Amino acid sequence: MTRPKRESHSRTIGDQTLHPESLMMGYGYRPELSEGSIKPPLFLTSTFVFETAEEGKAFFELAYGLRKGDPGEEMGLIYSRLNNPNLEILEDRLTIWDGAEAAAVFESGMAAISTTLLSLLTPGDVVLFSEPVYGGTDFLLKHILPRYGIRPVGVLANGGTAAFEAALADHAIRDHLAVIYVETPANPTNALVDIAACAELAQRWSRPNKRVLLAVDNTFLGPLWQHPLRHGADIVLYSATKYIGGHSDLIAGVALGSKAVIEPIKAFRTILGTMASPMTGWMLLRSLETLKLRMTSQMKNARYVADFLADHPKVERVYYLGHLPPDTPEHALYRRQCLAPGSIISFEIVGGEAEAFRFLNNLQLFHLAVSLGGTESLVEHPASMTHSDVDPEERIEMGITENMVRLSIGVEHPEDLIADLKQGLEAV
């Protein structure tokens, strides 16, 4: 008796709808096409062989949009700048957590953000964005896009929906609005932006010849703890270097959304050459299998750490979603939009930069390094590191102070992390 052949894209067994953590083990992959290998092999190839000239022609017609595909027809493998088995499997699998139709994988988070924005914006357009954002994104918006006639307009994330409304009262902004871009929670302050409210604004100010799109950088909460597409976003972006990769051993980015939105971004990716490599795709497939385990452990650890910091006399303020005061608009938004507080904690030490540096230099278990979302706990100083290229006056306005420290909590034992923070604070 032979076993029934598994369907690579089946999401059910009988009446049971499979959960994402189960689908991470094999969705989108057919072992029989790879000599029965239980895991996808690494396809380190630049190009793929066509069986016939007619097949090559047909593949290129689909790839370049020269004809519409027949029902069920998929683009064949051509060249790894266009498509590769590792990336195709990965992109199928990535759609599951966010409930997306399509995904595009890039060689870095900034490649995902820059390729997406460049594909959506043209000279004369306005991009309205929340502040603060990651330092690289801030530089792209304020210093790169204006070179191409694109106007960036920033509003403070902690200003709420009213800040976006106030900016859009200006005809010069709303009449040219093309993209609303938000990073929520914000890096490094954990400020929340109401995704559903921004989606309503994007819909309200769309024009017959120009649909306004909402893009959300969801890196801080990852695919587990917030699902922007379900709140009306058109595109969700990740630095997959962070939680999705999760082991601090790769650089990658992701854009997800509907097929209609993602396909033009993929076409732009092909021309810019910003796609991820097969090796990166293969490593991300490995990481997706433990994503829920890692992120759950990190989230639980962060609760203990945040509670410790909140009670410490040398800590002025803690920025942590799990500590938002009840009966506040921020807490109501968190309950409506987020599934858990994540594992990023920022806090302000009593004093200034000198005290912050003394604390950082005395830690033993935490690694003093930028990035976040890895299995190891990291600590950094945003004002002089990740956000050092942000205008100093704007940094202060955004709440990024000289005494602010950002923690990314890993999977170590929480008592050990607290012991390290305790002795570090005693040195201040």
Residue pairs with C-beta under 8 A, 6 or more apart in sequence:
5 32
6 26
6 30
8 26
8 27
8 28
8 29
8 30
9 27
9 28
9 92
10 18
11 17
11 18
11 23
11 27
11 96
12 18
20 96
20 97
20 292
21 291
21 292
23 93
23 96
24 93
24 96
24 288
24 289
24 291
24 292
25 289
27 92
27 93
27 96
28 88
28 89
28 90
28 92
28 93
29 40
29 89
31 37
31 38
34 40
34 41
39 285
39 286
40 85
40 86
40 89
40 282
40 285
42 86
42 278
42 279
42 282
43 80
43 84
43 85
43 86
43 278
44 278
44 279
45 80
45 84
45 278
46 79
46 80
47 78
47 79
47 80
48 76
48 77
48 78
48 79
50 56
50 59
50 76
55 76
56 78
58 76
59 75
59 76
59 77
59 78
60 66
60 78
61 67
62 69
62 73
62 74
62 75
62 76
63 75
63 78
63 82
63 83
65 267
69 75
75 82
75 83
77 83
77 84
77 85
80 275
80 277
80 278
81 270
81 273
81 275
82 270
84 278
84 281
85 278
86 278
86 279
86 281
86 282
86 285
87 105
87 275
87 276
87 278
87 281
89 281
89 285
90 103
90 105
90 276
90 281
90 284
90 285
90 288
91 102
91 103
91 104
91 105
92 103
93 285
93 288
94 100
94 103
94 105
94 223
94 244
94 254
94 256
94 288
95 101
95 102
95 103
95 256
97 223
97 224
97 227
97 291
98 223
98 227
98 228
98 229
98 236
98 256
99 227
99 229
99 230
100 229
100 236
100 256
100 257
100 258
100 262
101 257
101 258
101 259
101 262
102 256
102 257
102 258
102 259
102 261
102 262
102 263
102 266
103 254
103 255
103 256
103 262
104 112
104 254
104 255
104 256
104 262
104 265
104 266
104 269
104 275
105 240
105 252
105 253
105 254
105 275
105 276
105 280
105 281
105 284
106 112
106 115
106 252
106 253
106 254
106 255
106 269
106 274
106 275
106 276
107 251
107 252
107 253
107 274
107 275
107 276
107 277
107 280
108 239
108 241
108 251
108 252
108 253
108 274
109 134
109 136
109 219
109 237
109 238
109 239
109 240
109 241
109 242
109 251
109 252
109 253
110 136
110 137
110 140
110 239
110 253
111 253
111 274
112 237
112 238
112 239
112 240
112 253
112 254
112 255
112 274
113 136
113 137
113 140
113 217
113 237
113 253
114 140
114 144
114 274
115 255
115 265
115 268
115 269
115 272
115 274
116 215
116 235
116 237
116 255
116 265
117 127
117 140
117 145
117 179
117 181
117 215
118 148
118 268
118 272
119 264
119 265
119 267
119 268
120 178
120 179
120 213
120 215
120 265
121 127
121 145
121 148
121 150
121 178
121 179
122 149
122 150
122 178
123 148
123 149
123 150
124 149
124 150
124 176
125 150
125 151
125 176
125 177
125 178
125 179
126 150
126 151
126 152
126 153
126 172
126 173
126 176
126 177
126 178
127 141
127 145
127 150
127 151
127 152
127 153
127 178
127 179
127 180
127 181
128 153
128 155
128 164
128 167
128 168
128 173
128 177
128 179
128 180
128 181
129 141
129 152
129 153
129 154
129 155
129 180
129 181
129 182
129 183
130 154
130 155
130 156
130 157
130 181
130 182
130 183
130 184
130 186
130 191
130 193
131 138
131 154
131 155
131 156
131 157
131 186
131 394
131 398
132 138
132 157
132 183
132 186
132 187
132 188
132 189
132 191
132 387
132 390
132 395
132 398
132 399
132 400
133 141
133 181
133 183
133 186
133 187
133 217
134 183
134 187
134 217
134 219
134 239
134 386
134 387
135 386
135 387
135 388
135 389
135 390
137 183
137 217
138 387
138 389
138 390
139 389
141 152
141 154
141 181
142 152
142 154
145 152
146 152
151 173
151 176
153 167
153 173
155 163
155 164
155 166
155 167
156 163
156 397
156 398
157 163
157 182
157 183
157 184
157 186
157 189
157 191
157 192
157 193
158 189
158 191
158 399
159 166
160 194
160 329
161 194
161 197
161 198
161 201
164 180
164 197
164 198
164 201
165 201
167 173
168 174
168 177
168 201
168 205
174 205
177 205
177 212
178 210
178 212
178 213
179 212
179 213
179 214
179 215
180 198
180 201
180 202
180 212
180 213
180 214
180 215
181 214
181 215
181 216
181 217
182 193
182 195
182 198
182 214
182 215
182 216
182 217
183 193
183 216
183 217
183 219
183 220
184 191
184 192
184 193
184 195
184 216
184 217
184 218
184 220
184 226
184 337
185 191
185 192
185 220
185 221
185 321
185 342
185 344
186 192
186 193
186 220
187 219
187 220
187 382
187 386
187 387
188 319
188 344
188 346
188 382
188 386
188 387
188 400
188 404
188 406
189 319
189 346
189 398
189 399
189 400
190 220
190 319
190 320
190 321
190 344
190 345
190 346
191 399
192 321
192 330
192 333
192 334
192 337
192 338
194 333
194 337
195 214
195 216
195 228
195 231
195 232
195 233
195 337
196 231
196 232
196 336
196 337
198 214
198 232
198 233
199 214
199 231
199 232
199 233
199 234
200 232
201 212
202 212
202 213
202 214
202 232
202 234
203 212
203 232
205 212
206 212
213 234
213 235
213 261
214 232
214 233
214 234
214 235
215 233
215 234
215 235
215 236
215 237
216 228
216 233
216 235
216 236
216 237
217 237
217 238
218 226
218 228
218 236
218 237
218 238
219 237
219 238
219 239
219 242
219 243
219 372
219 373
220 342
220 344
220 372
221 338
221 340
221 342
222 238
222 242
222 243
222 244
222 291
222 295
222 342
222 373
223 238
223 243
223 244
223 291
224 243
224 291
224 292
224 295
224 296
224 339
224 340
225 295
225 299
225 338
225 339
225 340
225 341
225 342
226 337
226 338
226 339
227 236
227 339
228 236
229 236
229 256
229 257
231 337
233 257
234 257
234 258
234 261
235 255
235 256
235 257
235 261
235 262
235 265
236 255
236 256
236 257
237 253
237 254
237 255
237 256
238 244
238 253
238 254
238 256
239 252
239 253
240 250
240 252
240 253
240 254
240 284
241 250
241 251
241 252
241 253
241 371
241 373
242 371
242 372
242 373
242 374
243 291
243 294
243 295
243 298
243 373
244 252
244 254
244 284
244 287
244 288
244 291
244 373
245 252
245 283
245 284
245 287
245 373
245 374
246 287
246 290
246 291
246 294
246 295
246 373
246 374
246 375
247 287
247 374
247 375
248 371
248 374
248 375
248 376
249 283
250 280
250 283
250 284
251 280
252 276
252 280
252 284
253 276
255 262
255 265
256 262
269 275
276 284
294 375
294 411
295 343
297 411
298 342
298 343
298 373
298 409
298 410
298 411
299 340
299 341
299 342
299 343
300 414
301 343
301 409
301 410
301 411
301 412
301 414
301 417
302 320
302 322
302 341
302 342
302 343
302 344
302 345
302 407
302 409
303 322
303 341
304 414
304 415
304 417
304 418
305 345
305 407
305 409
305 414
305 417
305 418
305 421
306 318
306 320
306 322
306 323
306 341
306 345
308 418
308 421
308 422
309 315
309 318
309 345
309 347
309 421
310 318
310 320
310 323
312 422
312 425
313 350
314 349
314 350
314 425
314 428
315 347
315 348
315 349
315 350
315 425
316 347
316 348
316 349
316 350
316 403
317 347
317 348
318 345
318 346
318 347
319 345
319 346
319 347
320 341
320 345
320 346
320 347
321 334
321 338
321 341
321 342
322 341
324 330
324 331
324 334
325 331
334 341
343 373
343 408
343 409
343 410
344 372
344 406
344 407
344 408
344 409
345 406
345 407
345 409
346 382
346 404
346 405
346 406
346 407
347 404
347 405
347 407
348 401
348 403
348 404
348 405
349 355
349 356
349 359
349 403
349 405
349 425
349 428
350 403
350 428
351 403
351 428
352 402
352 403
353 381
353 383
353 384
353 402
353 403
355 403
355 428
356 381
356 402
356 403
356 404
356 405
357 381
358 427
358 428
359 405
359 424
359 425
359 427
359 428
360 368
360 379
360 380
360 381
360 405
360 424
361 368
362 423
362 424
362 427
363 379
363 420
363 421
363 424
364 420
364 423
364 424
365 377
365 412
365 416
365 417
365 419
365 420
366 377
366 378
366 379
366 407
366 417
366 420
366 421
366 424
367 376
367 377
367 378
367 379
368 378
368 379
368 380
369 378
369 379
369 380
370 378
370 380
370 385
370 386
371 378
371 408
372 378
372 406
372 408
373 408
374 408
374 410
375 410
375 411
376 410
376 411
376 412
377 407
377 408
377 409
377 410
377 412
377 417
378 407
378 408
378 410
379 405
379 406
379 407
379 408
380 386
380 405
380 406
381 404
381 405
381 406
382 400
382 404
382 405
382 406
383 395
383 400
383 401
383 402
383 404
386 406
387 395
387 400
390 398
390 400
409 417
410 417
